[in-house]
Amino acid sequence: QVRFVESGGGLEQPGGSLTLSCTASGSDFEYHMMDWYHQAPGQERIEIARIVQGGDRQWYRDPVKGRFTISRDDRKNMVFLRMTNLKPEDTGTYYCNVPQPPPAGQEFPWGRGTRVTVLS
């Protein structure tokens, strides 16, 4: 079963940058589309970025478009989220996982996430 460990969060000023990392255990990582999710305090977790298998196409939710970049390194079983021009509304916990709801057989547990705080 694939498991995810997110890292790289921290405290930033508005306009700052962070790069989040997600390391996946298990095999067949390269066969999965991967999403980054954002859960703002008191809000539901929502997908904000997606990268397809092979990494040649990405999708972004409008609020992060042009500021965040998703990438992957299948040799290392990792997916990244480069966050620039951070805004206070980017505060929250960030998770990686496959797109939800997942296909049968891809119900992978959520990691603990990594927390980002952007000062207001």
C-alpha distances in whole Angstrom, upper triangle without the diagonal:
4,7,10,13,17,20,23,25,29,32,34,37,38,38,35,32,29,26,22,19,16,13,10,8,6,8,10,10,14,14,13,16,15,17,19,20,23,24,27,29,29,28,25,22,23,22,24,23,21,20,20,18,21,22,25,25,25,26,27,28,32,32,30,31,33,32,29,27,23,22,19,19,17,18,17,14,16,17,21,23,27,29,32,35,34,35,35,33,30,30,27,23,21,17,15,12,13,16,16,17,14,14,13,9,8,9,7,9,12,13,16,18,21,24,27,31,33,37,39
4,7,10,13,17,20,22,25,29,31,34,34,34,32,29,25,22,19,16,12,10,6,5,5,7,9,8,12,12,10,13,12,14,16,17,20,21,25,27,27,26,23,20,20,19,21,19,18,17,17,16,18,19,22,22,22,23,24,25,29,29,27,28,30,29,25,23,20,19,16,16,14,15,14,10,12,13,17,19,23,25,29,32,30,32,32,30,27,27,24,20,18,14,12,9,10,14,15,16,13,14,14,11,8,9,6,8,10,10,14,15,18,21,24,28,30,34,36
4,7,10,14,17,19,22,26,28,31,32,32,29,26,23,20,16,14,10,8,6,5,7,10,12,10,14,15,13,14,13,14,14,15,18,19,22,24,25,24,21,18,19,18,20,19,18,18,18,18,20,20,23,23,22,23,23,24,28,28,26,27,29,27,24,22,19,18,16,16,15,16,14,11,11,13,15,18,21,23,27,30,28,29,29,28,24,24,21,17,15,12,10,9,11,14,15,16,14,16,16,13,11,10,7,6,7,7,10,12,15,18,21,24,27,31,33
4,6,10,13,15,18,22,24,27,28,28,26,22,19,16,13,10,6,6,5,7,9,12,13,11,14,15,13,14,11,12,11,13,15,16,20,21,23,21,19,16,17,16,17,16,15,16,17,17,19,18,22,22,20,20,21,22,25,25,22,24,26,24,20,19,16,16,14,14,14,15,13,10,9,10,12,14,18,19,23,26,24,26,26,24,21,21,18,14,12,8,7,7,10,14,15,17,15,17,18,16,13,12,8,8,7,5,8,9,11,15,17,21,24,27,30
4,7,10,12,15,19,21,25,26,26,23,20,17,14,11,8,5,5,7,8,12,15,16,13,16,18,16,16,13,13,12,13,15,16,19,20,22,21,20,17,18,17,18,17,17,17,19,19,21,20,23,23,21,22,21,22,26,25,22,24,25,23,20,19,16,16,14,15,15,16,13,11,10,10,12,13,16,18,22,24,22,24,24,23,20,19,16,13,11,8,8,10,13,16,18,20,18,21,22,20,17,16,12,10,9,6,7,7,9,12,15,19,21,25,28
4,7,8,12,16,18,21,22,22,19,17,13,11,7,6,4,7,9,12,15,17,18,15,17,19,17,16,13,12,10,11,12,14,16,18,20,19,18,15,16,15,15,15,16,16,19,19,20,19,22,22,19,20,19,20,23,21,19,21,22,20,16,16,14,14,13,15,16,17,14,12,10,9,9,10,13,14,18,21,18,20,20,20,16,15,13,10,8,6,7,10,14,16,18,20,19,22,24,22,18,17,14,13,10,7,7,5,6,9,11,15,18,21,24
4,6,9,13,15,19,20,20,17,14,11,9,6,5,6,8,12,14,18,20,21,18,20,22,20,19,16,15,12,13,14,15,17,18,21,21,20,17,18,17,17,16,18,18,21,22,22,20,24,23,21,21,20,21,24,22,19,21,22,19,16,16,14,15,14,15,17,18,15,14,11,11,10,10,12,13,16,19,17,19,19,19,16,15,13,10,9,9,10,14,17,19,21,23,23,26,27,26,22,21,18,16,13,10,9,7,5,8,10,13,16,19,22
4,7,10,12,15,17,17,14,11,7,6,5,6,9,11,15,18,21,23,24,20,22,24,22,21,17,16,13,14,14,16,17,18,22,21,21,18,19,18,17,17,18,19,22,23,23,21,24,23,21,21,20,21,23,21,18,20,20,17,14,14,14,15,15,16,19,20,16,16,13,12,10,9,10,11,13,16,14,17,17,18,14,13,13,11,10,11,12,16,19,21,23,26,25,28,30,29,25,24,21,20,17,14,12,10,7,8,8,12,14,17,20
4,7,9,13,14,15,12,10,7,8,6,9,11,14,17,20,23,26,26,23,24,26,24,22,18,17,13,13,12,13,14,15,18,18,19,16,17,17,16,16,19,20,23,25,25,23,25,25,22,21,19,20,21,19,16,19,20,16,14,15,15,17,17,19,22,23,20,19,16,14,12,10,11,10,13,15,12,14,14,15,11,10,10,8,8,11,13,17,20,21,23,25,25,29,31,30,26,25,22,20,17,14,12,9,5,5,5,8,10,13,17
4,6,10,12,14,11,10,8,10,10,12,15,17,21,23,27,29,30,26,28,30,27,26,22,20,16,16,14,15,14,15,19,19,20,19,20,20,18,19,22,23,27,28,29,26,28,28,25,24,22,22,23,20,18,21,21,17,16,18,18,20,21,22,25,26,23,22,19,18,15,13,13,12,13,14,12,13,13,14,12,10,10,10,11,14,16,20,24,25,26,28,29,32,34,33,30,28,25,23,20,17,14,12,8,6,5,6,8,11,14
4,7,10,12,9,10,9,12,13,16,18,21,24,27,31,33,33,30,31,33,30,29,25,22,19,18,16,16,15,15,19,20,21,20,21,21,20,21,24,26,29,31,31,29,31,30,26,26,23,22,23,20,18,21,21,17,17,19,20,22,24,25,28,30,26,26,23,21,18,16,15,13,13,13,11,12,11,13,11,9,11,12,13,17,19,23,26,27,28,31,31,35,37,36,33,31,28,26,23,20,17,15,11,9,6,5,6,7,11
4,7,8,6,7,8,12,13,17,19,23,26,29,32,34,34,31,32,34,31,29,25,23,19,19,16,17,15,16,20,21,22,21,21,22,19,20,24,25,29,31,31,28,30,29,25,25,22,21,21,18,16,19,19,15,15,18,19,21,24,26,29,30,27,27,23,21,18,15,14,11,11,10,8,9,9,12,10,9,12,14,15,18,21,24,27,28,29,32,32,36,38,38,34,33,30,28,25,22,20,17,14,11,8,6,5,6,10
4,6,5,9,11,14,16,20,23,26,29,32,36,37,37,34,34,36,34,31,28,25,21,21,18,19,17,18,21,22,24,23,23,23,21,22,25,27,31,33,33,30,31,30,27,26,23,22,21,18,17,19,18,15,16,19,21,24,26,28,31,33,30,30,26,24,21,18,16,12,11,9,7,8,8,12,11,11,14,16,17,21,23,27,30,30,31,34,35,38,41,40,37,36,33,32,28,26,24,20,17,14,11,8,6,5,8
4,5,9,11,15,17,20,23,27,30,33,36,38,37,34,34,36,33,30,27,24,21,20,17,18,16,17,21,21,23,22,22,22,19,20,24,26,30,32,32,29,30,28,25,24,20,19,18,15,14,17,16,12,14,17,20,23,26,28,31,33,31,30,27,24,20,17,15,11,9,7,5,5,6,10,10,10,14,17,17,21,23,27,29,29,30,33,34,37,40,40,36,35,33,32,28,26,24,21,18,15,12,10,6,6,7
4,7,10,14,16,20,23,26,29,33,36,37,36,33,33,34,32,29,26,23,20,20,18,20,18,20,23,23,24,23,22,22,19,19,23,24,28,31,30,27,27,26,23,22,19,19,18,14,13,15,13,10,12,15,18,21,24,26,30,32,30,29,26,23,19,16,13,10,7,4,5,6,9,12,11,13,16,18,18,22,23,27,29,29,30,33,34,37,40,40,36,36,33,32,29,27,26,22,19,17,13,12,9,10,11
4,7,11,13,17,20,23,27,30,33,35,34,30,31,33,30,28,25,22,19,19,17,19,18,20,23,23,24,23,22,22,18,19,22,23,27,29,29,25,27,26,23,22,19,20,19,16,14,16,14,11,12,14,17,19,22,24,27,29,27,27,23,21,17,14,11,8,6,5,5,8,10,13,11,12,15,17,17,20,21,25,27,28,29,32,33,36,39,38,35,34,32,30,27,25,23,20,17,15,11,11,8,10,12
4,7,10,13,17,20,23,27,30,31,31,27,27,29,27,25,21,19,16,17,16,18,18,20,24,23,24,21,21,20,17,16,19,20,24,26,25,22,23,23,20,20,17,18,18,16,13,15,13,9,9,11,14,16,18,20,24,25,23,23,19,17,13,10,8,5,4,6,6,10,12,14,11,12,15,15,15,17,18,22,24,25,27,30,30,33,36,35,32,31,29,28,25,22,21,18,15,14,11,11,10,12,15
4,6,10,13,16,20,23,26,28,28,24,24,27,24,22,19,17,14,15,14,17,17,19,22,22,22,20,19,18,15,15,18,18,22,24,23,20,22,22,19,19,17,18,19,16,13,15,15,11,10,11,12,14,16,18,21,22,20,20,16,14,10,8,6,5,7,9,8,12,13,14,11,12,13,13,12,14,15,19,22,23,25,28,28,31,33,32,29,28,26,25,21,19,18,15,11,11,9,11,10,13,16
4,7,10,13,16,20,23,24,24,20,21,23,21,19,16,15,12,14,14,17,18,20,23,22,22,19,19,17,15,14,15,16,19,20,20,17,19,19,17,17,16,18,19,17,14,15,15,12,9,9,10,11,12,14,17,19,16,16,12,10,7,6,4,6,9,12,11,14,16,17,13,14,14,13,11,13,13,17,19,21,23,26,25,28,31,30,26,26,23,22,19,17,17,14,11,12,10,13,14,17,20
4,7,10,13,17,20,21,21,18,19,21,19,17,14,12,10,11,12,14,16,18,21,20,20,17,16,15,13,12,14,15,18,19,19,17,19,19,16,17,16,17,19,17,14,16,16,13,10,10,9,10,11,13,16,17,15,14,10,8,6,5,6,8,11,14,13,16,17,17,13,13,13,11,8,9,10,13,16,18,20,23,22,25,28,26,23,22,19,19,16,13,13,10,8,10,9,13,14,18,21
4,7,10,13,16,18,18,15,16,18,16,16,12,12,10,12,14,16,18,21,23,22,21,18,18,16,15,13,14,14,17,17,17,15,18,19,16,18,17,19,21,20,17,19,19,16,13,12,10,10,9,10,13,14,11,10,7,6,5,7,9,11,15,18,17,19,20,20,16,16,15,13,10,10,9,12,15,17,19,22,21,24,26,24,21,21,17,17,14,12,13,10,9,12,12,16,18,21,24
4,6,10,13,15,15,12,13,16,14,13,10,10,9,11,13,16,18,21,23,22,20,16,17,15,15,13,13,13,15,15,16,15,18,18,16,17,17,19,22,21,18,20,21,19,15,14,11,10,9,10,11,13,10,8,5,5,6,9,12,14,17,21,19,22,22,21,18,18,16,13,10,8,6,9,12,15,17,19,18,20,22,20,17,17,14,13,11,9,11,9,9,13,14,18,20,24,26
4,7,10,12,13,10,12,15,13,14,11,13,12,15,17,19,22,24,26,25,23,19,20,18,18,16,15,15,16,16,16,16,19,20,19,20,20,22,25,25,22,23,24,22,18,17,14,12,10,10,10,11,8,6,5,7,9,12,15,17,21,24,23,25,26,25,21,21,19,16,13,11,9,10,13,16,18,20,19,21,22,20,16,17,13,13,12,10,12,11,12,16,17,21,23,27,30
4,7,9,10,7,10,12,11,12,10,12,13,15,18,20,23,25,27,25,23,19,20,18,19,17,15,15,15,14,16,16,19,20,19,20,21,23,26,26,24,25,26,24,21,19,15,14,11,11,10,11,9,5,6,8,11,14,18,20,24,27,26,28,28,27,24,24,21,18,15,12,9,9,11,15,17,18,16,18,19,16,13,14,10,11,11,10,13,13,14,18,20,24,26,30,32
4,7,9,8,12,13,13,15,14,16,16,18,21,23,26,28,29,28,25,22,23,21,22,20,19,18,18,16,18,19,22,23,22,24,25,27,30,30,27,28,30,28,24,22,19,17,14,13,12,12,10,7,9,12,15,18,21,24,27,31,29,31,32,30,27,27,24,20,18,15,12,12,13,17,19,20,17,19,19,16,13,14,11,11,12,11,14,15,17,21,23,27,29,33,36
4,7,7,11,12,12,15,14,17,18,20,24,25,29,30,32,30,27,24,24,22,24,22,20,19,18,16,18,19,23,23,23,25,26,28,32,32,29,30,32,30,27,24,21,19,16,15,12,13,11,9,12,14,18,21,24,27,30,34,32,34,35,33,30,30,27,23,21,17,15,13,14,17,19,20,17,17,17,14,12,13,11,12,14,14,17,18,20,24,26,30,33,36,39
4,6,8,9,10,14,14,17,19,22,25,27,31,33,34,32,29,26,26,23,25,22,20,18,17,14,15,17,21,22,22,24,26,28,32,33,30,30,32,31,27,25,21,19,15,14,10,11,11,9,12,14,18,21,25,27,31,34,33,36,36,35,31,32,29,26,23,19,16,14,14,17,19,20,17,17,17,13,12,14,12,15,17,17,20,21,23,26,29,32,35,38,41
4,5,5,7,11,12,16,18,21,24,27,30,33,34,32,29,25,24,22,23,20,17,15,14,11,12,15,18,19,20,22,24,26,30,31,28,28,30,29,26,23,19,17,14,13,9,11,12,9,12,14,17,21,24,27,30,33,33,35,36,34,31,31,29,26,23,19,16,14,12,15,18,19,15,15,15,12,11,14,13,16,17,18,21,21,24,27,29,33,35,38,41
4,5,6,9,9,13,15,18,21,24,27,30,31,29,26,22,21,19,20,17,14,12,11,9,10,12,16,16,17,19,21,23,27,28,25,25,26,26,22,19,16,14,10,10,7,9,9,6,9,10,14,17,20,23,26,30,29,31,32,31,27,28,26,23,19,16,12,11,10,13,16,17,14,15,16,13,11,13,12,14,15,15,19,18,20,24,25,29,31,35,37
4,6,8,9,13,16,19,22,25,29,31,33,30,28,24,23,19,20,17,14,11,9,6,7,9,12,14,15,17,20,23,26,27,25,24,25,25,21,18,15,12,9,9,5,8,10,7,9,10,14,17,20,23,26,29,29,31,33,31,28,29,27,24,21,18,14,13,11,14,17,19,16,16,17,16,13,16,15,18,18,18,22,21,22,26,27,30,32,36,38
4,7,9,13,16,19,23,25,29,32,33,30,27,24,22,19,20,17,14,11,9,6,8,11,13,14,15,17,20,23,26,28,25,25,26,26,23,20,16,15,12,12,9,12,14,11,13,13,16,19,22,25,28,31,31,33,34,32,29,30,28,25,22,19,15,13,10,13,16,17,13,13,14,13,11,14,14,17,18,19,23,22,24,27,28,32,33,37,39
4,6,10,13,16,19,22,25,28,29,26,23,20,18,15,17,14,11,9,7,6,9,10,13,13,13,15,17,19,23,24,22,22,24,24,20,18,14,13,11,12,10,13,14,11,12,11,14,16,20,22,26,29,28,30,31,29,26,27,25,22,19,15,12,9,7,9,12,13,10,10,13,12,9,12,11,14,15,16,20,19,21,24,25,29,30,34,36
4,7,10,13,17,20,23,26,27,24,21,18,16,12,13,11,7,6,5,5,9,9,11,10,10,11,14,16,19,21,19,19,21,21,17,15,12,11,10,12,11,15,15,12,12,10,13,14,17,20,23,26,25,27,28,26,23,25,23,20,17,14,11,9,6,7,10,12,10,11,14,14,11,13,13,15,15,17,20,18,20,23,23,27,28,32,33
4,7,10,14,16,20,23,24,21,19,15,13,10,11,8,6,5,7,8,11,9,12,11,10,11,12,14,18,19,16,17,19,18,15,13,9,9,9,11,11,15,14,11,10,8,10,11,15,17,20,23,22,24,25,23,20,21,19,17,13,11,7,6,5,6,10,12,11,13,16,15,12,13,12,14,13,14,16,15,16,19,20,23,24,28,30
4,6,10,13,16,19,21,18,15,12,10,6,7,5,4,7,9,11,14,12,14,12,10,9,10,11,15,15,13,14,17,16,13,12,9,10,11,14,14,18,17,14,12,9,10,10,13,14,18,20,19,20,21,19,16,18,16,14,10,8,6,6,6,6,9,12,11,14,17,17,13,14,13,14,12,13,15,13,14,16,17,20,21,25,27
4,7,10,13,16,18,16,14,10,8,6,6,5,6,9,12,14,16,14,16,14,11,10,10,10,14,14,11,13,15,14,11,10,8,10,11,15,16,19,17,15,12,9,9,7,11,12,15,17,16,17,18,16,13,14,12,10,7,6,4,7,8,9,11,14,14,17,20,20,16,16,14,14,11,12,13,10,11,13,13,16,18,21,23
4,7,10,13,14,12,10,6,5,4,6,7,9,12,15,17,20,17,20,17,14,12,11,10,13,13,12,14,17,15,12,13,11,14,15,18,19,22,20,18,15,12,12,10,13,13,16,18,16,16,16,14,11,12,10,8,5,5,6,8,10,9,10,13,14,18,20,20,17,15,14,14,11,11,12,9,11,12,12,15,17,20,21
4,6,10,12,9,8,5,5,6,7,9,12,15,18,21,23,20,22,20,16,14,12,11,13,11,11,14,16,14,12,14,13,16,18,21,22,25,23,21,18,15,14,11,14,12,15,16,13,13,13,10,8,9,6,6,5,7,9,11,14,13,13,16,17,21,23,24,20,19,17,16,13,13,12,9,10,10,10,12,13,17,18
4,6,8,6,6,4,6,9,10,13,16,19,22,24,26,24,26,24,20,18,15,14,16,14,14,17,20,17,16,18,17,20,21,24,25,28,26,23,20,18,17,15,17,15,18,18,15,15,13,11,9,8,5,5,6,8,11,13,16,15,14,16,18,22,24,25,21,19,18,16,12,13,12,9,10,9,10,12,14,16,17
4,6,5,7,7,9,12,12,15,18,21,25,27,29,26,28,26,22,20,17,14,16,13,14,17,20,17,16,19,19,22,24,27,28,31,29,26,23,21,19,16,18,15,17,17,14,12,10,8,7,6,4,7,9,11,15,17,19,18,18,20,22,26,28,28,25,23,22,20,16,16,14,12,12,10,10,10,11,14,14
4,5,8,10,12,15,16,19,22,25,28,31,33,30,32,30,26,24,21,18,19,17,17,21,23,21,20,22,22,25,27,30,31,34,31,29,26,24,22,20,21,18,20,20,16,14,12,10,10,8,6,8,11,14,17,19,22,21,20,22,24,28,30,30,27,24,23,21,17,17,15,13,13,10,11,10,12,14,14
4,7,10,12,16,17,20,23,26,29,32,34,32,34,31,27,25,22,19,21,18,19,23,26,23,22,25,25,28,29,32,33,36,33,31,28,26,25,22,24,22,23,23,20,17,15,12,13,11,9,11,14,15,19,20,23,22,20,21,24,28,29,30,27,24,23,21,18,18,16,15,16,14,14,14,16,17,17
4,7,9,12,14,17,20,24,26,29,31,29,31,28,24,22,19,16,17,15,17,20,23,21,20,23,22,25,27,30,31,34,32,29,26,24,23,20,22,20,22,22,19,17,15,12,12,11,9,10,12,14,17,18,20,19,17,18,21,25,27,27,25,22,22,20,17,18,16,15,16,14,15,15,16,18,18
4,6,10,12,16,18,21,24,26,29,27,29,26,22,20,17,15,17,16,17,20,23,21,20,22,21,24,25,28,29,32,30,27,24,22,21,19,22,20,23,23,20,19,17,14,14,13,11,11,12,12,15,15,17,15,13,14,17,21,23,24,21,19,18,17,14,16,15,14,16,15,16,17,18,21,21
4,7,9,12,14,18,20,23,25,23,25,23,19,17,15,13,16,15,15,18,21,19,17,19,17,20,21,24,25,28,26,23,21,18,18,16,19,18,20,21,18,18,17,14,12,12,10,9,9,9,11,12,13,12,11,13,15,19,21,21,18,16,16,14,11,13,13,11,13,13,14,16,18,21,21
4,6,9,11,15,18,20,23,21,22,19,16,13,11,9,12,12,12,15,18,17,15,16,15,18,20,23,24,27,25,22,20,17,17,15,17,16,19,20,18,17,17,13,12,13,11,11,10,10,11,11,12,10,10,12,14,18,20,21,18,17,16,16,13,15,15,13,15,15,15,17,18,21,22
4,6,8,11,14,17,19,17,19,16,12,10,9,8,11,11,11,13,16,15,13,13,12,15,16,20,21,24,23,20,17,14,14,12,15,15,18,19,17,17,18,15,13,14,13,12,10,9,9,9,10,8,9,11,13,16,19,20,17,16,15,16,13,15,16,13,15,15,16,18,19,22,23
4,7,11,14,17,19,16,17,14,11,8,6,5,8,8,7,9,12,11,9,10,10,13,15,19,20,24,22,20,17,14,13,10,12,12,14,16,14,15,16,13,11,13,12,12,10,10,10,12,12,11,12,15,16,19,22,23,19,19,18,18,16,17,17,14,15,15,14,17,17,20,21
4,7,10,14,15,12,13,11,7,5,4,6,10,11,8,9,11,11,8,8,7,10,12,16,17,21,20,17,15,11,10,8,11,11,14,16,15,17,18,16,13,16,15,14,11,11,10,11,11,10,12,15,16,18,22,22,18,19,18,19,16,17,18,15,16,17,16,19,19,22,24
4,7,10,12,9,11,8,5,5,7,9,12,14,12,12,14,14,11,10,7,9,10,14,15,18,18,15,13,10,11,10,13,14,17,19,19,20,22,20,17,19,18,17,13,12,10,10,9,8,11,14,13,16,19,19,16,17,16,18,16,17,19,16,17,19,19,22,22,26,27
4,7,8,6,8,6,4,7,9,12,15,17,14,13,15,15,12,10,7,7,8,11,12,15,16,13,12,9,10,10,13,15,18,21,21,23,25,23,20,22,21,19,16,14,11,11,10,10,13,16,15,16,20,20,16,18,17,19,18,18,21,18,19,21,21,24,25,28,30
4,6,5,7,6,6,9,12,15,18,20,18,17,18,19,16,13,10,10,9,12,11,15,16,14,13,11,13,14,17,19,22,24,24,26,28,26,23,25,24,22,19,17,13,12,10,10,14,16,14,15,18,18,15,18,17,20,19,20,23,21,22,24,25,28,28,32,34
4,5,8,8,10,13,16,19,22,24,21,20,21,22,19,16,12,11,9,11,9,13,14,12,12,11,14,16,18,21,24,27,27,29,31,29,26,28,27,24,21,18,15,13,11,12,16,17,15,15,18,17,15,17,17,20,20,21,24,22,23,26,26,30,31,35,36
4,6,8,10,14,17,20,23,25,22,21,21,22,19,15,12,10,8,9,8,11,13,12,12,11,14,16,18,21,24,27,27,30,32,30,27,29,28,26,22,20,17,16,14,15,19,21,19,19,21,21,18,21,20,23,22,23,26,24,25,27,27,31,31,35,37
4,6,7,11,14,17,20,21,18,17,17,18,15,12,9,7,6,8,9,12,14,12,12,10,11,13,15,18,20,23,24,26,29,27,24,26,25,24,20,18,15,15,14,15,18,21,19,20,23,22,19,21,20,23,22,22,24,22,22,25,25,28,28,32,34
4,7,11,14,17,19,21,19,17,17,18,16,12,11,9,10,12,12,15,17,16,15,13,14,15,16,19,21,24,25,27,30,28,25,28,28,26,22,21,18,18,16,17,20,22,21,21,25,24,22,24,23,26,25,25,28,25,25,27,27,30,30,33,35
4,7,10,14,16,18,16,14,15,16,14,11,10,10,11,14,15,18,19,18,16,14,14,14,16,18,20,22,23,25,28,26,23,26,25,24,21,20,17,17,15,14,18,20,19,20,23,24,21,23,22,25,24,24,27,24,24,26,25,28,28,32,33
4,7,10,13,15,12,11,12,13,11,8,7,8,11,14,15,19,19,17,15,12,12,11,13,15,17,19,20,22,24,22,19,22,22,21,18,17,14,15,14,13,16,18,18,19,23,23,20,22,21,23,21,22,24,21,21,23,22,25,25,28,29
4,7,9,12,10,8,11,12,10,9,9,11,13,17,18,22,22,20,18,14,14,12,14,14,16,18,19,20,22,20,17,20,20,20,16,16,14,15,13,12,14,17,17,19,23,24,20,21,21,23,21,22,23,21,21,22,21,23,23,27,27
4,6,8,7,5,9,10,8,8,9,12,15,19,20,24,23,21,18,15,14,11,12,12,14,15,15,16,18,16,14,17,17,17,14,15,14,15,15,13,15,18,19,21,25,25,22,22,22,23,20,21,22,19,19,20,18,20,20,23,24
4,6,6,6,10,11,10,11,12,15,18,22,23,27,26,24,21,17,16,13,14,13,15,15,15,15,17,14,12,16,16,16,14,15,15,16,16,13,15,17,19,22,25,26,23,23,22,23,20,21,22,19,19,19,18,19,19,22,22
4,5,5,9,10,10,12,14,18,21,24,26,30,29,27,24,20,18,15,16,14,14,14,14,14,16,13,13,16,17,18,17,18,18,20,20,17,18,21,22,25,29,30,27,26,26,27,24,25,25,22,21,21,19,20,19,21,21
4,6,9,8,9,12,14,18,21,25,27,30,29,27,24,20,18,14,14,12,12,12,11,10,12,9,9,13,14,16,15,17,18,20,21,19,20,22,24,27,30,31,28,27,27,26,23,24,24,20,19,18,16,17,15,18,17
4,6,5,6,9,11,14,18,21,24,27,25,24,21,17,14,11,11,8,9,10,9,10,12,10,9,12,14,15,13,15,16,18,19,17,19,22,23,26,29,30,26,26,25,25,22,22,22,18,17,17,14,16,14,17,17
4,5,6,8,11,14,18,21,23,26,26,24,21,17,15,12,12,10,10,11,12,13,16,14,12,16,17,18,16,18,18,19,20,18,20,23,24,26,30,31,27,27,27,27,24,24,25,21,20,20,18,19,18,20,21
4,6,8,11,14,18,21,24,26,26,25,22,18,15,12,11,10,9,9,11,13,16,15,14,17,19,20,18,20,20,22,22,21,23,26,27,29,33,33,30,30,29,29,27,26,27,23,22,21,19,20,18,21,21
4,7,10,13,17,20,23,26,24,24,20,17,14,10,8,6,5,6,8,10,13,13,11,14,16,17,15,18,18,21,22,21,23,26,27,29,33,33,29,29,28,28,25,24,24,20,18,18,15,16,14,17,18
4,7,10,14,17,20,22,21,20,17,13,10,7,5,4,6,9,9,11,14,13,11,14,15,15,13,14,14,17,18,18,20,23,24,26,29,29,26,26,24,24,21,21,21,17,16,16,14,16,15,18,19
4,7,10,13,16,19,18,17,14,11,8,6,5,7,9,12,12,15,18,17,14,17,17,17,14,15,14,16,17,17,20,23,23,25,28,28,24,25,23,24,21,21,21,18,17,18,16,18,18,21,23
4,7,11,13,16,15,14,11,7,6,5,6,9,12,15,15,18,20,19,15,18,17,16,13,13,11,13,13,14,17,20,19,22,25,24,21,22,20,21,19,18,19,16,16,17,16,19,19,23,25
4,7,10,13,12,11,9,6,5,7,8,11,14,18,18,21,23,22,19,21,20,19,15,14,12,14,14,15,19,21,20,22,25,24,21,22,20,21,19,19,20,17,17,19,19,22,22,26,28
4,6,9,9,8,6,4,6,9,11,14,17,21,21,24,26,25,21,23,22,20,16,15,12,13,13,15,19,21,19,21,23,22,19,20,18,20,18,17,20,17,17,20,20,24,24,28,30
4,5,6,6,5,6,8,12,14,17,20,24,24,27,29,28,24,26,25,22,19,17,14,15,15,18,21,24,21,22,25,23,20,22,19,21,20,19,21,19,19,22,22,26,27,31,33
4,5,5,6,8,11,15,17,20,23,27,27,30,31,30,27,28,26,24,20,18,15,14,14,17,20,22,20,20,22,20,18,20,18,20,19,19,21,20,21,24,25,28,30,33,36
4,6,8,11,13,17,19,22,25,29,29,32,34,33,29,30,29,26,23,20,17,17,18,21,24,26,23,24,25,23,20,22,20,22,22,20,23,22,22,26,27,30,32,35,38
4,5,9,11,15,17,20,23,27,27,30,31,31,27,27,26,23,20,18,15,16,17,20,23,25,22,24,25,22,20,21,18,20,19,18,20,19,19,22,24,27,29,32,35
4,7,10,14,17,20,23,27,26,29,30,29,25,26,24,21,18,15,12,12,13,16,19,21,19,20,21,19,16,18,15,16,16,15,17,17,17,21,22,26,28,32,34
4,7,10,13,16,19,23,22,25,26,26,22,22,21,18,15,13,10,11,13,16,19,21,19,21,22,20,17,18,15,16,15,14,16,14,15,18,19,23,24,28,31
4,7,10,13,17,20,19,22,24,22,19,20,19,16,12,11,8,10,11,13,17,19,18,20,22,21,17,18,15,16,15,14,16,13,13,16,17,21,22,26,28
4,6,10,13,16,16,19,21,20,16,17,17,15,11,11,9,12,14,15,18,21,20,22,25,24,20,21,18,18,16,15,16,13,12,15,14,18,19,22,25
4,6,10,13,12,15,17,16,13,14,14,13,10,10,10,13,14,15,18,21,21,23,26,25,22,22,20,20,17,16,16,13,12,13,12,15,16,19,22
4,7,10,10,14,16,16,13,15,15,15,12,14,13,16,18,19,22,24,24,27,30,29,25,26,23,23,20,19,19,15,13,14,12,15,15,18,20
4,7,7,10,13,13,9,12,13,13,11,14,14,18,20,20,22,25,25,28,31,31,27,27,25,24,21,20,19,15,13,13,10,12,11,15,17
4,5,9,12,13,10,13,15,16,15,17,18,21,23,23,25,28,29,32,35,34,31,31,28,28,25,23,23,19,16,16,12,13,11,14,16
4,6,10,11,10,13,15,17,17,20,21,24,26,25,27,30,31,34,37,37,33,33,31,30,27,26,25,21,18,17,13,13,10,12,13
4,7,8,7,9,12,14,14,17,19,22,24,24,25,28,29,33,36,35,32,31,29,28,24,23,22,18,15,13,10,9,7,9,11
4,5,5,8,11,14,15,18,20,23,25,25,26,28,30,33,36,36,33,32,30,29,25,24,22,19,17,14,11,9,6,8,8
4,5,6,9,13,14,18,21,24,26,25,26,28,30,34,36,37,33,31,30,28,24,23,21,18,16,13,10,7,5,6,5
4,5,8,12,13,16,19,22,24,23,23,25,27,31,33,34,30,29,28,26,22,22,20,17,16,13,10,9,8,9,9
4,6,9,10,13,16,19,21,20,21,23,25,29,31,31,28,26,25,23,20,19,18,14,12,10,7,7,7,10,11
4,7,9,13,16,19,22,22,22,24,26,29,32,32,28,26,25,23,19,18,16,13,11,8,5,5,5,8,10
4,7,10,13,16,19,19,19,21,23,27,29,29,25,23,21,19,15,15,12,10,8,6,5,6,9,11,13
4,7,10,13,17,17,17,19,21,24,26,26,22,20,18,16,12,11,9,6,5,4,6,9,11,14,17
4,7,10,13,14,15,17,18,22,24,23,20,18,16,14,11,10,9,5,5,6,7,11,13,16,19
4,7,10,12,12,15,15,18,20,20,16,15,12,11,7,7,7,5,7,9,11,14,17,20,22
4,7,9,11,13,13,16,18,17,13,13,10,10,8,8,10,8,10,12,14,18,20,23,25
4,6,8,10,9,12,14,13,10,9,7,8,7,8,11,10,13,16,17,21,23,27,29
4,6,8,7,9,12,11,8,8,8,10,10,12,15,14,17,19,21,24,26,29,31
4,6,6,9,12,13,9,10,10,12,12,14,17,16,18,20,21,24,26,29,31
3,5,8,11,12,9,9,10,12,11,14,17,16,19,21,22,25,27,30,31
4,7,9,11,9,8,11,12,13,16,19,18,21,23,25,27,29,32,33
4,6,8,6,6,8,11,12,15,19,18,22,24,26,29,30,34,35
4,6,6,7,10,14,15,18,22,22,25,27,29,32,34,38,39
4,6,7,10,13,16,19,23,23,27,29,31,34,36,40,41
4,6,8,12,15,18,21,22,25,28,31,34,36,40,41
4,6,9,12,14,18,19,22,25,27,30,33,36,38
4,7,9,12,16,17,20,23,25,29,31,34,36
4,7,9,13,14,17,20,23,26,29,32,34
4,6,10,11,15,18,21,24,27,30,32
4,7,8,12,14,17,20,23,26,28
4,5,9,12,15,18,22,25,27
4,7,9,13,16,19,22,25
4,7,10,13,16,19,22
4,7,10,13,16,19
4,7,10,13,16
4,7,10,13
4,6,9
4,6
4
